[in-house]
């Protein structure tokens, strides 16, 4: 099992959410009953609250979801580091959540955020983690090229994290 596949470590006193009911209760009801995957995670899509731009995609375990709800500060489960991660704790690019939505079957959340600091959400210094595009309408081949669509990073990862790759 690789680090990225590792299940989140159970935390003492981890929050418990209500067990889901039938499909109608989950999909039409008003009770939060998140459906965590086999690794104990839900997918989190992060969107700029003002522009609607998608900034990043991350994962949350029960503790990260509860902490985000309780504090209004985006907190995630880092699969690569196998620990909770408060977005911006190192970079200063804290994500303040203005709205949190959950999808119909409660296995993904949408966070609408404003970003402090440099205003960047990507560990590579870009505003959005989705700073590259793939040309459509061409055959897929090994070595397909990506084009950078953001003008320049908002900050230098090496000066913020001490490494050029932001980890």
N, C-alpha and C positions, 0 to 999 in steps of 0.2 A: 504494500500500500504506500503510495507516495504521500508527501506532506500535503499536497493540494487535495487529496482524497480523504485525509484524516478527519474523523468526526470531531466536532468541538468537544473540548473537555467539559465534563459536567461541573458546574459551579455550585458551591455550597449555597443554599438558599436561592437557587435559580428560580426565576418566576415561573409560575404554572399558569397556563392559559386554559380556559374551559375546553373540554373535549368537544369536537365537532358533532353536530347532530346529523340528520339526514341531509340529502342534497339541497332541498329547499331551505332548510334552516341555515346551512352554510352559505348558500348563494343568494338568499333573499332576506335572511334574518339580520338582526342588528347586534348580535353578539360576536365579539372578536374571538375567533377560534382558528388561529393560524395553522396551516397545514405545512409542517416542516418536512423536508425530504429525508431520505435515509441517513443523511449526514447531519440531520438536525438543523437544516438551514432553509431560509426563504430567500428568494432573489429580491434585490432592492434596486430599482431603477431610480436614478437621481436626476431631477430636472430643475433648471433655473426657474425660480418662482416668477420672475418678471418676463423673461423672453420665451420660456417654454423649451429652450434648448436642452437636449439630453446631455448631461455632464459626465455621467459614469454609471457603471453597473457594479454592484457589490453583493455581498451576502450577509445575512443576519441570523444569528442563533436567537434563542428565546431571551437571553440576557441582553444582547445588543438591541433587540426590538423593544424590550421593556425600558432599557436605559434611554433610548431615543424618545420614546413616548413620554417618559418622566421628565427629561431634561430639555427637550427641544433641540438638542445637539446631536447630529448624526453620528451614530456609533455602529460599527460593523464587526463582523467576524473575519479576521484575516486568515484565509486558508493557507497562505504561504508561511505565515509566522505562527499559526495555530494559537491565536490569542485575540482578545477583544482589541479593537482599534477605534479610537475616537478620531474622526477625520479632522486633520489640522493640528493635532497635538504637537507635531514637530514643525510643520511648515507655517503655521499661523493661518492657514486657509480653512478655518472652521466653517462647517456647514450648519447654518441655523435653519431648522425646519419650520416652515410656516404652515405646511399641510402634509398630512400623511394619509395616503389612501391605500386600500387593500383591494386586490382584484377579486373577481366573482367567486373563485374557488379557494380563496385565501391562501394561495401559495406564492404570491409575489406582492411586494409593496412598491408604491410610488412615493418618493419623498420630493416635495417641492421646497427648494432651499434658496437661501441667499448665502453667498460665500464671502467670508471676511478675508483680510490679508491681501494677497495679490489677486484674489478673485479666481484662482485656478483650482481645478479639482483633480487634475492629472499629476501623478508623481513625477512625470517627465517635464513638468512646468507649464503644460498647455492648459487653457481654460477648460476644455473638455477632453476626456479620454478618447473621444471619437474625432480626432484631429486629422485623420487620413480618410481618403475615399478610394473606392475601387471602381475602375471604369466598367460600365455595363455594356452588354451587347457584343462581347468578344468571347472566344473560346477560353475556357479555364485551362491554364497550363502552369507547370512548375516555373517559378520565377515571375509570376504575375506581378505587375508593378502597382504600387500604391502611390497616391499623390497627397502631399500635405496640404490641407485646406486652411489651417490657421496660420496667420502671418508669422508669428514667432512665439516662443514660450513666454509666459508672463514672469517666470523666474528661472534661475539657474539651479537645477537640482543639486549640483555639486556644492554650491555655496550654502544651500539649506540643509541637505542631508549628509554632506560629506562624501557622497559618492555620485558619479555621473548618472547612474540609473535610478536614483531616488529611493533606494532601499538600503 
